[in-house]
Amino acid sequence: MATTNRNFHEGNGFDRDHSPRRSPAFPLTTFCLLIVLAGCGGGGNAGTPGTPLDPIAVTEPPTIQDEEPAEQTPSEPPVVPTLSQVVLDELPLLPGSVNPITPKYVGKFRNTHYYVKEEAAYASKPKNSALLRPDGSVLARVNLEFKRLLDIEGSGLLMDGRVVNFAGVINGTIRYLPTAHGWGRGVGNCPLMAFRSIAVDKAQVKIKFGSVLWLPETVGMSLPDGTTHDGFWVASDTGGAIKNDRIDIFSGKESWGPILAQHGIRHLQGLKIHVVATPNSETCVLHAPERE
């Protein structure tokens, strides 16, 4: 927390109580000499014989006070817009799967972002690793570096056009399955959508999977298709590193990740979250995943 600095400290001409330091008393002979010399001056009434001298003006030092911090005007709380049917139709949810509620502010959450990892960037490298299905069969042979990054992101686009998704960990090895969803799949059968999906902690009680959220800091963000963001997101994914006050924003492509920084959203910056709709029994969270 910033502290208020004092204008004057010891050694700057004033003592701690801000009173002027006292000078030694003038000898009387010196004072008298000054009066005689003043009577011989050539300006003002001091040089006129018989005219009393003007009194010597003594200027008191100004009273020094601590600087007061500028009064902070409390910012107005953001006005959460009404969740429209148009917005609901665009969100990666099944029709009728959420119920709008009175917006509820649930706090600030530190953000990171993730994306679909594309195998095409490793086309010239050897296919020296295997993606395994849950049953242990080989789903695809890929480059080891690509696989390591895919294990972090959770969704990948293979060179043959298939989108593969994290399907669990068996015997210490991450397993994958193809998905019918073009950007990959989140929890249940929730499709991921670029700049709409957010991963949250599965143990987070303030935000339920399938909830519609409003993040005011993302309003007006320029999107790849030329539109601007309205601030609405859906909690439709999770991740092993997403704990407590962490959220993971899905940017779709890796090259689209810088859009967040261009809008002024820093890595791990806390973002305000308002819950504006909660899931009902039709939520995609409760549906079995669709396979390719």
C-alpha positions as CSV (number, residue, x, y, z in Angstrom):
1,M,0.0,0.0,0.0
2,A,1.4,3.4,-0.9
3,T,2.2,5.7,2.0
4,T,2.0,9.5,2.1
5,N,5.4,11.1,1.9
6,R,6.2,14.1,4.1
7,N,7.3,17.4,2.3
8,F,10.0,18.1,4.8
9,H,12.1,15.7,6.9
10,E,14.8,16.2,9.4
11,G,17.7,17.9,7.6
12,N,15.6,19.9,5.2
13,G,15.2,23.1,7.2
14,F,12.6,22.1,9.7
15,D,12.5,20.0,12.8
16,R,10.2,17.0,13.2
17,D,7.5,19.2,14.6
18,H,7.7,21.4,11.5
19,S,8.8,24.5,13.5
20,P,11.7,26.6,12.2
21,R,15.0,25.8,13.8
22,R,16.1,28.6,16.1
23,S,19.2,30.7,15.3
24,P,21.7,32.0,17.9
25,A,20.8,35.4,19.5
26,F,22.2,38.5,17.7
27,P,24.8,40.4,19.7
28,L,23.5,43.9,20.6
29,T,26.4,45.6,19.0
30,T,25.7,43.9,15.7
31,F,22.1,45.0,15.8
32,C,23.0,48.6,16.5
33,L,25.5,48.6,13.6
34,L,22.8,47.4,11.2
35,I,20.5,50.3,12.3
36,V,23.2,52.9,11.6
37,L,24.1,51.4,8.2
38,A,20.4,51.3,7.3
39,G,20.1,55.0,7.9
40,C,22.7,55.7,5.3
41,G,20.9,53.9,2.5
42,G,19.9,55.6,-0.7
43,G,16.4,54.2,-1.3
44,G,13.0,54.7,0.3
45,N,12.4,56.6,3.5
46,A,15.4,55.0,5.1
47,G,17.7,57.8,3.8
48,T,15.7,60.8,4.9
49,P,17.0,62.3,8.1
50,G,14.6,62.2,11.0
51,T,12.3,59.7,9.3
52,P,11.9,56.5,11.4
53,L,13.0,53.4,9.7
54,D,10.4,50.9,8.4
55,P,10.1,48.0,10.8
56,I,11.9,44.9,9.5
57,A,9.3,42.5,8.2
58,V,9.7,39.0,9.7
59,T,8.2,36.3,7.5
60,E,7.0,33.3,9.4
61,P,7.7,30.0,7.6
62,P,4.6,28.3,6.2
63,T,3.0,25.6,8.2
64,I,4.1,22.3,6.7
65,Q,1.5,19.5,6.7
66,D,1.6,16.0,5.5
67,E,0.2,15.6,1.9
68,E,-3.3,14.2,2.0
69,P,-3.9,11.4,-0.5
70,A,-6.2,12.4,-3.3
71,E,-9.8,11.4,-2.5
72,Q,-10.8,8.4,-4.5
73,T,-14.1,8.6,-6.1
74,P,-15.7,5.1,-5.8
75,S,-16.2,3.6,-9.2
76,E,-19.7,2.7,-10.2
77,P,-20.4,-1.0,-10.4
78,P,-20.8,-2.3,-13.9
79,V,-24.3,-2.6,-15.3
80,V,-24.7,-6.3,-16.3
81,P,-26.6,-6.5,-19.5
82,T,-29.7,-8.6,-19.9
83,L,-29.0,-12.1,-21.3
84,S,-30.7,-12.1,-24.6
85,Q,-32.0,-15.1,-26.6
86,V,-29.6,-14.1,-29.4
87,V,-26.7,-14.5,-27.0
88,L,-28.1,-17.8,-25.7
89,D,-28.4,-19.1,-29.3
90,E,-24.8,-18.3,-30.0
91,L,-23.4,-19.9,-26.9
92,P,-22.1,-23.5,-27.0
93,L,-25.1,-24.9,-25.1
94,L,-28.0,-27.1,-25.9
95,P,-31.3,-25.2,-26.4
96,G,-33.1,-24.4,-23.2
97,S,-30.2,-25.7,-21.1
98,V,-29.8,-22.6,-18.8
99,N,-32.1,-20.4,-16.7
100,P,-31.3,-16.7,-16.6
101,I,-30.9,-15.4,-13.0
102,T,-30.4,-12.1,-11.3
103,P,-26.7,-11.4,-12.0
104,K,-24.5,-12.4,-9.2
105,Y,-20.9,-11.2,-8.7
106,V,-18.7,-14.0,-7.6
107,G,-15.3,-12.4,-7.5
108,K,-12.1,-11.9,-9.4
109,F,-10.4,-14.9,-11.1
110,R,-6.8,-15.0,-12.5
111,N,-6.8,-15.8,-16.2
112,T,-4.7,-17.9,-18.6
113,H,-5.7,-19.1,-22.1
114,Y,-5.5,-22.3,-24.1
115,Y,-6.2,-23.4,-27.6
116,V,-6.3,-26.3,-30.1
117,K,-2.8,-27.5,-30.8
118,E,-2.3,-28.1,-34.6
119,E,-0.1,-31.0,-35.8
120,A,0.6,-29.2,-39.1
121,A,3.3,-27.1,-37.4
122,Y,5.3,-30.3,-36.9
123,A,4.8,-31.8,-40.4
124,S,8.5,-31.9,-41.1
125,K,9.4,-33.6,-37.9
126,P,9.5,-37.4,-37.2
127,K,6.4,-39.2,-36.0
128,N,8.2,-40.7,-33.0
129,S,5.3,-40.9,-30.5
130,A,1.9,-42.5,-30.3
131,L,-1.5,-41.1,-29.2
132,L,-3.3,-43.9,-27.4
133,R,-7.0,-44.6,-27.0
134,P,-8.4,-45.5,-23.5
135,D,-8.3,-49.2,-24.6
136,G,-4.5,-48.9,-25.3
137,S,-4.8,-49.0,-29.1
138,V,-3.0,-46.5,-31.2
139,L,-5.1,-43.5,-32.3
140,A,-2.3,-41.8,-34.3
141,R,1.4,-41.6,-34.6
142,V,2.7,-38.0,-34.0
143,N,5.8,-36.0,-33.2
144,L,6.8,-36.2,-29.6
145,E,7.1,-32.4,-29.2
146,F,3.6,-32.1,-30.6
147,K,2.3,-34.7,-28.1
148,R,3.9,-33.0,-25.1
149,L,2.1,-29.7,-26.0
150,L,-1.1,-31.5,-26.8
151,D,-1.0,-33.0,-23.3
152,I,-1.1,-29.5,-22.0
153,E,-3.8,-28.0,-24.2
154,G,-6.1,-31.1,-24.2
155,S,-7.4,-30.7,-27.8
156,G,-5.6,-31.1,-31.1
157,L,-6.1,-31.0,-34.8
158,L,-4.3,-33.8,-36.6
159,M,-3.0,-33.5,-40.1
160,D,-5.7,-36.0,-41.3
161,G,-8.4,-33.5,-40.2
162,R,-9.5,-35.3,-37.0
163,V,-9.9,-33.4,-33.8
164,V,-8.8,-35.3,-30.8
165,N,-9.7,-34.7,-27.2
166,F,-8.3,-35.6,-23.8
167,A,-10.1,-38.8,-22.5
168,G,-8.4,-39.5,-19.2
169,V,-5.2,-40.8,-17.7
170,I,-4.6,-44.6,-17.6
171,N,-1.4,-46.1,-16.2
172,G,0.2,-42.7,-16.1
173,T,-0.4,-42.0,-19.8
174,I,-2.9,-39.5,-21.2
175,R,-5.4,-41.1,-23.5
176,Y,-7.3,-39.5,-26.4
177,L,-10.4,-40.0,-28.5
178,P,-11.7,-38.3,-31.7
179,T,-14.5,-35.8,-31.2
180,A,-17.3,-34.6,-33.5
181,H,-16.9,-31.0,-32.2
182,G,-14.8,-28.9,-34.4
183,W,-12.9,-27.0,-31.6
184,G,-12.9,-30.0,-29.2
185,R,-15.0,-30.9,-26.3
186,G,-15.2,-29.7,-22.7
187,V,-17.1,-31.3,-19.9
188,G,-19.8,-33.7,-20.7
189,N,-20.8,-33.1,-24.3
190,C,-20.2,-29.3,-24.2
191,P,-18.5,-28.2,-27.4
192,L,-15.7,-25.7,-27.1
193,M,-16.1,-22.4,-28.9
194,A,-13.4,-19.8,-29.4
195,F,-13.7,-16.8,-27.2
196,R,-16.9,-18.2,-25.6
197,S,-15.7,-21.2,-23.5
198,I,-13.9,-20.9,-20.1
199,A,-12.4,-23.7,-18.1
200,V,-13.1,-23.5,-14.3
201,D,-12.1,-25.5,-11.3
202,K,-14.5,-28.5,-11.0
203,A,-14.5,-28.0,-7.2
204,Q,-15.4,-24.3,-7.6
205,V,-18.7,-23.9,-5.8
206,K,-19.3,-20.3,-7.0
207,I,-19.4,-21.3,-10.7
208,K,-21.2,-24.4,-11.8
209,F,-20.3,-26.1,-15.1
210,G,-22.7,-24.9,-17.8
211,S,-23.2,-21.5,-16.2
212,V,-23.3,-18.4,-18.4
213,L,-20.9,-15.7,-17.1
214,W,-20.3,-12.1,-17.9
215,L,-16.8,-10.6,-17.7
216,P,-16.9,-6.8,-18.1
217,E,-13.1,-6.6,-18.9
218,T,-13.7,-8.6,-22.1
219,V,-16.5,-6.3,-23.5
220,G,-15.4,-4.6,-26.7
221,M,-12.5,-7.0,-27.4
222,S,-11.8,-7.3,-31.1
223,L,-12.5,-10.8,-32.4
224,P,-10.9,-12.7,-35.4
225,D,-14.2,-12.4,-37.4
226,G,-14.2,-8.6,-37.1
227,T,-16.9,-8.4,-34.4
228,T,-16.4,-7.3,-30.8
229,H,-17.1,-9.3,-27.7
230,D,-20.2,-8.8,-25.6
231,G,-18.7,-10.1,-22.4
232,F,-20.7,-13.4,-22.2
233,W,-18.9,-16.7,-21.7
234,V,-19.8,-20.2,-20.6
235,A,-18.1,-22.4,-18.0
236,S,-17.9,-25.5,-20.2
237,D,-14.5,-27.0,-19.5
238,T,-11.9,-27.8,-16.7
239,G,-8.3,-28.6,-16.4
240,G,-5.8,-30.2,-14.1
241,A,-4.0,-26.9,-13.4
242,I,-7.2,-24.9,-13.1
243,K,-7.7,-24.6,-9.3
244,N,-9.4,-22.2,-7.0
245,D,-9.4,-18.6,-8.4
246,R,-8.0,-19.7,-11.8
247,I,-9.9,-19.6,-15.1
248,D,-8.6,-20.7,-18.6
249,I,-10.0,-18.8,-21.6
250,F,-10.3,-20.8,-24.8
251,S,-8.9,-18.8,-27.7
252,G,-9.4,-21.4,-30.4
253,K,-6.2,-21.0,-32.4
254,E,-2.8,-20.5,-30.9
255,S,-2.3,-17.4,-33.1
256,W,-5.5,-15.8,-31.6
257,G,-4.1,-15.9,-28.1
258,P,-2.5,-12.4,-28.3
259,I,-6.0,-10.9,-28.8
260,L,-6.3,-10.9,-25.0
261,A,-3.1,-8.9,-24.5
262,Q,-4.1,-6.5,-27.3
263,H,-7.3,-5.7,-25.4
264,G,-5.2,-5.0,-22.3
265,I,-5.8,-8.3,-20.5
266,R,-2.6,-9.5,-18.9
267,H,-1.6,-13.1,-18.1
268,L,-2.9,-14.0,-14.7
269,Q,-4.8,-10.7,-14.3
270,G,-7.8,-11.0,-12.1
271,L,-11.0,-10.7,-14.1
272,K,-14.4,-9.9,-12.5
273,I,-17.0,-12.6,-13.0
274,H,-20.8,-12.3,-12.8
275,V,-23.0,-15.4,-13.1
276,V,-26.0,-14.5,-15.2
277,A,-27.5,-17.9,-15.9
278,T,-27.3,-21.4,-14.3
279,P,-27.6,-24.8,-15.9
280,N,-30.8,-26.9,-15.8
281,S,-31.3,-30.6,-16.5
282,E,-30.8,-30.1,-20.2
283,T,-27.3,-28.8,-19.9
284,C,-24.6,-30.3,-22.1
285,V,-22.6,-31.0,-18.9
286,L,-24.9,-34.0,-18.2
287,H,-24.9,-35.4,-21.8
288,A,-22.5,-38.2,-22.8
289,P,-19.7,-37.1,-25.2
290,E,-20.3,-37.5,-28.9
291,R,-17.6,-39.5,-30.7
292,E,-16.5,-39.1,-34.2
